[in-house]
Amino acid sequence: MAARPFHLGWFLQGSSVQAWGEPWTGQIGRDWRHPDLFIDMARALERACFDYILLEDSSYVGEAYGGSREIYLRNGLSVPRQDPSIIATLLFAATKRIGVATTLATFTHHPYLLARIIATLDQVSAGRAGWNMVTGSSDMAARNYGLDGLPEHDLRYDMADEYMACVNALWDCWEPGAILADTESGVLVDHTKVHAVDFKGKWYSSRGPLNSGPCIQGRPVIAQAGGSPRGRQFAATHGETVVANPKGIEAMKAYRNDIRARATAVGRNPDHIKVLFLVNPIIGESAEHAELRRLERIAIADRKIAQRLAHFSKVTNIDFAGFDLDKPIDENLRTNGHQQNLDTLKKLGAGGKTLRQAFTDYSATGLSVDLCGTVDSIAGQMAEVMQEVGGDGFLLSMGDVSRRVVAEVAEGLVPALQARGLVRKAYGHATFRENLLEF
């Protein structure tokens, strides 16, 4: 039986600062502002026929850990961060086929502004733009925009449903065929096919029409990362590619089945939603070399536990600086931030594990599923996982980025996957959505 192909994406955290100080980075190792590494990376992933790069983002300097910014600034933990829409423009200019999903939050951009930015990216990229739709998770970020804080978790998704209705109306206000570009008559746009939106909701409003013109794809590809029950409902209603991080094959399968069932219930074709699971493969020249690299990763995670806890504090809004690392995790911990991350940590701490043990496991593992070995053995592992789960692919989140890491994936792992018929060898279509729906 022929192997069923699956999709590949790259989850790029924090853009350029992620590579600061890493070996095999060239100029970026000395100057985090330099774009060449990520331009080269996008070209390499395009040669490897990845579906897309997702530019993750946040718009504040962390200070959740110990109430101080020091550990974040000293160690470059998600700071400095450059605007992802500008980074996306640079990546689009350097490539021709790969998609780029840009993270923009509903509380940082009015629907009209966001619709205009994303439509422009879709136009200049010839139909390769995606929007990673996030509602935000930090009160500190909200205060940067003049807000007192973020609404409660589930309410944020209620507001996001209305936000989606507004931006979709703006993207749809240009009918197909509105642009005539008829040099004989001198008419560029048929005015009867461009409409005001007059959207008026409980939280958002916009008159329209969108003055940037239509998206090449009609609408951009929507990426989402709902982990909570309410987040899953939102992802199933609006998402076209979903970032997922449940731990273990059974949890992965249950998550995908849940998203598909929810999509069916709201009248969507579940095959039009591609769930990509976060992984961080450990690639070695031999099984022994890969195991040494795995042990090294665990040692680094243990040595840098304060920095990793600080990052975890940032995404969960919980100050872990005051926790005893050698006591079990408090099962009653709650967050208004990223709930799936906290739930995963608590599951890893089941059975009385200490916070130190659970967090070392959390930091050193391969995210959704552990992948360790040579490129050929990892390709086999990925095939087995997809067969068990049912689809739809993997989103690589490689921690610290370097030219070596990119080459190991693009020039090593991907050819091994291609040899097994597991991923594409060439793009079949011109636009992001068409390639995502190809299989």
N, C-alpha and C positions, 0 to 999 in steps of 0.2 A: 504493500500500500504506500502510495506517495505521501511524503511528509506534508502536513498542512503548514504553510508559511505563517510567520508571525511578524509583528511590527517591532521596530526599535526606535527609541528616542533617547535623548540625553538631558538629564535634569541638571542644569548649570546653576549652582548656588552662588549668589553674590557676585557674579561676573568676574571682573579682572582681579579683585583683591584676593580671591580664592587661591590664586597661584603665587601670591607674594612669598618670596623666600624659599620656594620649592626648587629642588634641582631640576635640570632638564627644561628650564623655562626660557632660557635666553635673556633678552632684555627685560622681560616682565619680572624676572627674579630680582632685578634692581629697581625697576620703576613700574609699580602696579597700574599706572595710568595707561600704559602702552597697549594698544589694541591688537598688535600683530599675532600674539599667541592664539587669541580667540578667533581671529579671522582665519588663521591657518587651521585651527581646530574645526571650524565650520566647513572648510573646504575638504578636510580629511573625512569628516562624517558624511559629506555629500558624496564623495567618491565611494564610501561604504554603503551608500543608498539608505541612510537613516531617514525615517519619516520626518522627524523634527528635532529641534533643540528647544527646550523650555527654559526661558530666562526667569528664574525665581527672584523674588525681590521683597524688601521691606524698606520703609522710609523713615527709620529712626535709629538713634544710637542706643544700644541696650544699656540698661542699668538695673535690671531686675535682680541680678546676683549681688547680694550684699548692699544694695542701694547705691552702687557706684558704677561709673562708666569706665573705671581704670582697666579692669581685666578685658573689656571689650576693645578698647582703643589700643592697649599695650600689645594685644595678641592678634589684632585685625580680625575680630570675630564679627563678620557681616558688616564691617565698616572699614574704610569708606565704601560706599556703594554708588555707582553711576546710574543714571536714569536708564531703565531697560529699553525704552522705546528708541533711544538714540543708539544703544548698542545693537538693537535689532536692525536698524537702518544700515549700520556698518556691515553686519553679517549678510543682509540681503544684497548689498552692493557687491559683495565678494563671491556670491554664489548664484546659481540659476535654478535649482530644483528643490532643495531641502526647505522644509517649513520652519518657521520660527514663531513660537508662542510667547507673547510678551505678558508679563504679570503686571496688571494694573488693578487697584482696589476701588471698590464702589464708594468708599468714604473719602478718597483722595481726588476723584475726578467726577465732575458733573456728567450725567449721561451724554449730553451733547458733545462735550469736549472729548470724552472717551470714544464715542462713535466716530468722531472726526479723525482722531489720531489713528485708530485701528483701520478705518477705511483708507486713509492715506497710505499706511503701511501695506495694505493689500494691493493698492494700485501700483506703488513703486516696486513691489516684489513680483508683479504679474500673477497675483493670486496665491501667495504662499504665507499669508499672515494668519496667526491664531491669537486668541486672547485667553490667557490664563486668568479666569475670573475668580477673584478672591474678595471676601467681605472684611478682611482684617482680623487681627487677633490681639492687638495691644492698645491699651488706653494711652500709653505714652505716644504712640504713633498718631492717635486721634488728636491729641493735644497739639501736635505740630500743625494741625490744620484748623485750629481754633475751636475744637470740640472739647467738651468736658470729659468725654470718654466714649467707648463704644457701647452700643446697645447690647442687651443680653444675647447669648449665642443664637438661640432659635429665632429671635426677632430679627437678627441680622439677615437670616435667610428669607424671612417673610419680605423684608425690604428689598432683598436681592431679586426676588421674583418680579417685583414691580420694576426694578431697575432694568432687568432683562426685557420686559415688555416695552420699556421706553426706548432702549437702544435698538431693539429689533424693529420698532416702528420707524426709527430714523434711518436705519439701513434699508428698509423696504420702501421708503418714500420716493425713491427713483425707480420707476417701472423699467423692466427689461426693454431695451430698444429706445430709451429716452435720448441717448446721445446719437445724433444723426451724423454729425461731422460731414455734412453735405456741402462740398465746395462749390457745386454748381448753383445751389440756391442760397448759399451763404449762411445756412442754419446749422448751428452747432448742436443745440439741445431743443427737443420738442417740449415746449413748456406745458403741454397738456398731460405729460407723463411724469411730472415732478409735483409732489403734493405736500402741503402743510401737514404736520402731524397732530398738532393741538392736543398733545398728551397731557392729561391732568390726573395725577394719582394722589395717593395719601401722602407720599414722601417726595415724589419727583414730578417734575413737569418740564415740558419743552414744546415750543411752538413748531420748530422745523420750517421748511425742509432743510436737510443736511446740505450745506453748501459745497462740501468736498467732492460731491459726485458719488456714484455707486461703487461698492466693492466689486472687484473682479469676480469673486466667488458668490456674489449676492449677499452673503453674510460671511464673516470670518469663521474659522474653526474655533469652537469653544472648548477650552480645557478646564477641568474642574478637579477638585481633590476632596470631595466630601467623605469624611470618615464616620461622623456621628449619624444616627438615624435621620435627623433632619438634613444633614449635609448630603447623605446618600440620596434622599428624595430630590434634593435640588440637582445633584449631578445627573440623576436618571432623567430628570425633566429637561435639562438644558445642555448637558455635556455631550461632546462628541468624542473626546478622549479624556479618560479619567486617570488621575495619578493615584495609585493605591499602594498602601504599605501594611497590609495585614501580615502577621508573622506565621509562616508555615503553610504547607500546601493545602491543608484542609480549610484553614482560615481564608486563604486566597480564593479557593473554589467557592466557599460560602459567600464571600464578598461579591465576586463576579455574578454569581447566581442571583444575589439580592438586587444588584443594580439592574440586571436584565429583567427580573420580575417587576420591579418598580417601573421600568421604562415601558414594559408591555401594558401595565395597568393605566398609564397615562396616554396610551395610544401611540407610542413610538415603536419603531422597529428596533429591537435590541441589538441586531447585527450592525446597526449604525452607530453604536457606542463601543469604542475600543478601550478596554481597561488595560492599562500598562502598569506593571508591578515594579516597584523600585528595587534594584539590586546593585551590589557593589562587588563584582567578582574579583577574586584574588588569583591572578594569572602568574604561573611559574613556568620555567623552561622544562621542569620535570615535576612529578608529584612531590618529591622531597623539597625542591626549591619553593613550590607553592606553600607547603606546610611551614617552611621557615618564614615566609612572608606573612602567613596568617599569625604565627606566634609573635612576630615583630609588631603586627597591627594591635594585637591584644596588649603587648607591653607598652606601646605608645598610648593606647587608650587609658591604661592605668596610670601612666606617668602624667598625662594631661587631663586627669579627671576634673580638676577645677575648671579648666577652660571649657570642657565638654558640658559640665553641669551648668556653667554660665550660659552657654548657648541654649541648653534645654530650658533654663529659667526664662530666657528671652521669648521662646515660642510658647511657653505654657503660662507665663505671668506668675510663676511660683518661685519664690526666693529659696533656692536649695542651699544657699550658703550657711544657713543656720541649722541644717539637718545633720544628724549624726550618721556618718557614712557606714558605720558598723552596726546599725540597727535595721530591722526590717522596715520596708516601705509602709507608710500609713495608707491603708486601703480606702480611707475616707477622703483622700485628696481629691479636690475638684478644681476645674479650671474653666474660665471663660475664653481661654485661648484655644490652642490646638488639642482637641480632646483625644484624637486617635493616638498621638504621640504619648500622652500620659497613660492611656489605657494599655498600650504596648509595654511600657515600662512596668506597670503594675502586674501585668501577666508574667513578665520575665522575673519578677520578684516573688512569684507564688511559691509556696512551700517554705516560707520563712527565710528566703535569701535576704542578705543585707542590701542596703541601697548601693554600696560599693560593688557588690557582686552583680546585681541586676544592671547597674549602669555600665559596667565594663562589658557585659554581654550586649547591652543595647548599642554601645559605641563600636564594638569590634565585629559585630555580625554583619552578614550580607543583606541586611534589611529584610525584605519579604522572605527570601530564602537564601541560604548560604551556598555560594558557588566558589569552589576552590580546586585548582588543578592546572593542567596544561590547557591550551586553547581547545584541543580536540575533546578532552574529557569534559570541560565546561560546556562545550557545544552539546554534548550528549546529555549532560545534566539539564540544560535549558530545554532540550527537546522533551525529556521525561516530565519536567514540570508542566510545560504547556499541554502535554497530552493528558495529564491528570487534571489540570485546572480547566482546560477547554479553550483557552486563548486569553488575551489577544496579543500579548507581547510584553516587553520589558523596557523600563526606563532606567538607564544607567545613571547612578549617582555616585561618582567616583571620589568623593571627598576632595582632597587636594589635587588639582589638575596640573599636569605637566605634559610636555611633548612626548615623553616616554609613555605615560599612561594612555594618551590618545592613540599613539602608534600601536600599543599592545592590543587595543580594542579594534581600531580601524584596519590595521594591517595584519593582525594576528587572529583575534577571535572571530571577526566577521567573515573572513575567508573560510574558516572552519565551519561556520554556520551555513555559508553559501554552498559549500561542498556537500552538505547534508540536505540541501533544498529547503532550509528552514527560514531563510530571509531572501529578499529580492537581490538580484544581481544588476538590475537596471530599473530606473523609474519607468512606470508604465504610463504616467499621466503628467500633465503640466502643473496642476494645482495641488495644494496641501490636502484639501478634502478628497479629491479624486484618488490620490495615492493612499489615503487613510482607508478609503472604502474599497480598495482594489481586492482585498481578501480579508 
